Amino acid sequence: MSIVTDAGGYRERVSQDVRNFQGKNKKEPLKRPGKALEGLQGKKLEGRSLSGENLAIEKNQTEGSQPSQDNHIFVSESVFTSKSYSNAASRDVVVDGVNFSAEKVEDIRGLLEDLFSIAPDEKSALVYADYAKMGLAENAVRSYAEKNLTGEQAEVVNRVVSQYFDQVIASEDEWLQPSYTVENQYYGKRISGADNELLRKALQAMKDMVAKSNVPEQTKRVFEAVSLDSSSMLMSASNKELAGNIRSKFSTVNWNDDKERNALLEQYKDWMRPAYLELYAGSSKFTESKISEDLDLFSAYFEQANKAVEKVARGHINFQV
């Protein structure tokens, strides 16, 4: 969890691993989802691993335990994301009425595993740049699907990826547990130490660190006066309309088209300037620096996504994002 707290004009970010405090918060954090396949067999997958209750995949481990036709296995969409899936017989599978070869399933599984490993997950406090990364991941999958899958297959796989990120977004507040949200702000989510043990521990750690440091005595007195019950800003995108627009635009841009890519990046700058000015208390220097950092991040992510697609694509493919 990342929070930002103001103490007498000193803005500090405090990072803690929520895993150290699981069970001490009001709610148990969700495990990383496989996909948001909540309607399938009435179960919700956990992790990107197989739920023991998800019979649509688990039973295919045993020959003849799933309905079969023409040497096909009928499975759920989680076949593409479950770490526990095994198809030792190399049989084709049917997902939502659409046939996939065993080889194609492994290609898609490999691609999604690589992309999800570098994309935001359910243990993330989602900032605006994370929504751009989600869009680029969706874009990469769509590019692969257009060149390597049938229309029906592409529809299934694109839906799996979209639902995965929808679930990541939907679960964020259950993990962060914000106390309240300030309207009309880009970073409006607040967390109060009065009802969050994780924040109290983070604030206490910050106070202890400052007390033992070599900062001026006046600074130490300021942090000493910080109440453990005070509220702090969560590093989370609270303007959902802007976040959704960023994800949508990055999911459809042709990254290899200089004109189209540059137009989107200029639009991103315009979107994020007021957000970062809010975050950095009006500092243009920090705002422009953070925007440049984001643009470098997107270029690096594109390269990683490009390599992930090339690794699984059959034959030569010119990845278009």
N, C-alpha and C positions, 0 to 999 in steps of 0.2 A: 504494500500500500504506500502511496506517496501522498504526503500532505504538505501544505505550505502554511506557516504560521507567522504572524506579525507580532513582534515583541518590541514595543517602543520604537517603531520605525525600522527594526531589523527584520527583514524577511528571510526566513529560513525554511528549507525543505527538509523534511524528516522522512526517511525511508525505513520501513521495517518489513520483515518477511512475515506475512500473516500466518504462515504455517506454525510459527513458534507459539502462536496463541490460539490455535484452533481449540474449540471447546470452551474458551473463556469469553468469546463473543456471544451475542444474543442468539445468533443463528449459526448453524454449521455451514461453512462455505461449500459450494457445490464442487463436485469433482469435474474435471474437464470433460465436456460432452463429446460423444462420438459425432453425432449430428443431431439436429433437432428433428428427430423422427418420431415425435411423440405419439402419433396415431398408430404406428406400426405395432400390432399385436398388443396394444395397450401398455407398452413398456417404454421407458426412457433409458437410453444407453448411458453408461458412465465411462469417463476417460475417453480416449479413442481406443478403448479396448472392449472386449465382448462382455456383455452382461450375461450372467449365468442363467437369467430367465429368458433370454432372447432365443427362443427355439428355432427361429427361422435360419439362424446361422449355426448355432451350437450343434444341432442334430445332424448337420451334413458331415460332421466328422466321422459318422458311422455309416457305412454303405447301406443304402436302402432305407435310411431313417427319414428321408425327405421325399415328397412326391417327385417323381422323375418322369420325363417323357423325352424320348429320342436322346437319351444320355445327358439330359439337362438336370440341374439342381435348381429348385426354386428357393430364393433367398430374399432377404430384405435389403434395403439400400445401404445398411451398415456394413455390407460385404466390402465396401470400398474404404472403410475406415477402421475396422476392427483389427487390432493386433493379434487376436486369437484365431482369426480365420485361417483355415488350412484346406487346400483342395489337392490332396495328394494324388487323387486319380486324374487330375487335370481335366475335369469335366467342365463343359460350358455351364453358365448359370443364367437364370431368368430373373430379372429384377423389374418389378412393376410391369410384367408382361413383355419386357424387352430383353432380347438375347445378347449376352456378352460371352466372348470366348474366354477360356481360362487365361490365356496370354494377355488379353486386353484388360481383364480384371487386375492382374498383377501390375500392368503398366499404370493404370489409374491409381491403384493403391500406392504405388511408389511415388507418383507425382503428388498426390494429396499429402502424403506423409512429409515430403520435403517442403511443400508450401506451408503446411500448418506449423511446421517446426520453426519457421521464421516469421510467422504472422502472429497477431495478438491471440491470446487464448483466454479461457474463462478465469484465469488468475490475474488478469490485467486490469489496471485502471486505465480506461481508454481515453486517450487524448486525440485531438483532431488528426494528427499525422497517422494514427493507427487506423482510422477509417479509410485513409488513402491507401494504406497497405492492404487492407481487406479488399478494396476495389481492384488493386493490381493483381492480387491473388485470383480473384474471380475472373479477371481479364485473361490471365495466363491460362486458366483452365478452359475458358471459352475458346481461346486461340488453338490450344491443343485439340479440343473436341471438334472444332470445325474441320481440321485437317486429318483427323485420325479416327473419328467416330461417325456413325450414321446420325441422322437428325434425331431419331428417337433416343439413341444412346446418349447423345449430347444433352438432350433435355433432362434426362435422369441425373447425369453427373453434375451439370450446372446447378440443378436444384439441390443436390447434396451439399455443394459448397456454399450456396446462398443460405441454406437453412443452418449450416454450421455457424456461420458468422452472425446470423440472426440470433441464435441461441447464446453466443458469446456476449452480444450486446444486451440481450434480455436478462442475463444472469449477473451483469456487472453490479447493480445496486444490491443484490442479495449478498454479494461478497463484500462490497465496500461498506454497506450499511450506513449511508449518509443520514444525519439527523434531520436535515431539512435542505431545501434548495432555494437560493435567492433568485427570484425571477429576473429576466432580462439581463443576465450576465452570461459570459462565455464560460466562466468557471464558477458556477453558482452553487455547487454542492458543498455543504458544510458538514463537519462532523464535530460533535461535542464530547469533551472528555467526561462530562457529567454522566453520560450513558454509554461510554465506549472504553473498555479497559485497554484495548490496543493503543488508542490515542494517549491515554494517561501514561502508559509505559513509554511511549515514544517521546512525549513531552518531558517526562522525568529523565530519560536518557539524554535528551538535549540539554536540559538544565545541568545535569551532572557533568556533561562534556565541557560546557562553557565554564563551569565553576573550577574545573581542573586545568583549564587552558591559560594561555598567557595574554588574553585579551585585557583591555583596560578595566579597572575596577568598576567604572560606571557601567560598562557593558554587562559585567557580571551581576550588578545590582538589578539591571533591567530584566535579565533572564531569571534571576532569583525570584522576582515578583510575578512571573508568569504563573497563572493559576492552572492547575491540572484539569479544572473543569471548563476551561476556555474552549472556544470553537475555533477550528482551523479549516482552511480551504482544501478540498480534495483536488488533486490533479486529475480531473475528469471532465470531459467535454459535456457540458450541460445544455448547450444549444443543439438540440437533436435535429432541427431542420438543416443547420449548416453541416453537421456531421454526416447526415444522410446525403446531402448534395455532393459532398466531397467523395464519399464512397461511390456514388453513382457515376460521377464524372470520371473518376480514375478507373472504373470498371469498363469503360467504353472507349477511352482514348487510344489512338494508335501511337504508341510511344516511339515508334520508328519514323513517324512523320514529323519532321522538325517543326513545321508550322503549327500542326495540331498540338504537339507536346508543349511547345513554348507558350501557346495561347492558354493552355490549361494551367501551366505553372504561373503565368502572370495573374490568372484569375485566383489561384491559390494564395498568392501574395496579397492580393486585394482583400480576400476573405479573412486572412489571418492577421493582418496588421492590427485591426481594432482588438482582436482577441488577445494578441501578445502584448499590446499596449496596456490592456487591462491587467494582464498577468504580471507584467514587469513595471507596474506603477508609472506608466507613461514614458518609460525609457525607450527612445527610438534606437539607441545603440544595441540594447539587448534584444529588441524586437527584430531588427534586421539580421542580427547574428543568428537568432533562432530560426528565422525563415530560411536563411542559407543552409543551416544545419539540416532542416527538413528536406530541402531540395537534394542535398547530397545523399540523404537517407533513401529517398525515392529512387535515385539512380542506382544505388547499391542494391536495393531490393529488386529492382528490375533485372539486374545482372544475375542475381541469385535465382529468381524465378525463371529467367531465360535458360539457365543451365539445367534447372529441374525439368523443364519441358524437353530440352534437347536430349536429356539422358534417357527418357522413356519413349520419345517419338520414334516411329519406325521409318527409317530412311531420313533424308535431309528435310529439315523444316526451317523455314524462315519465320521465327517467332515474331508475331505482330502484337504489340501491346500499345 
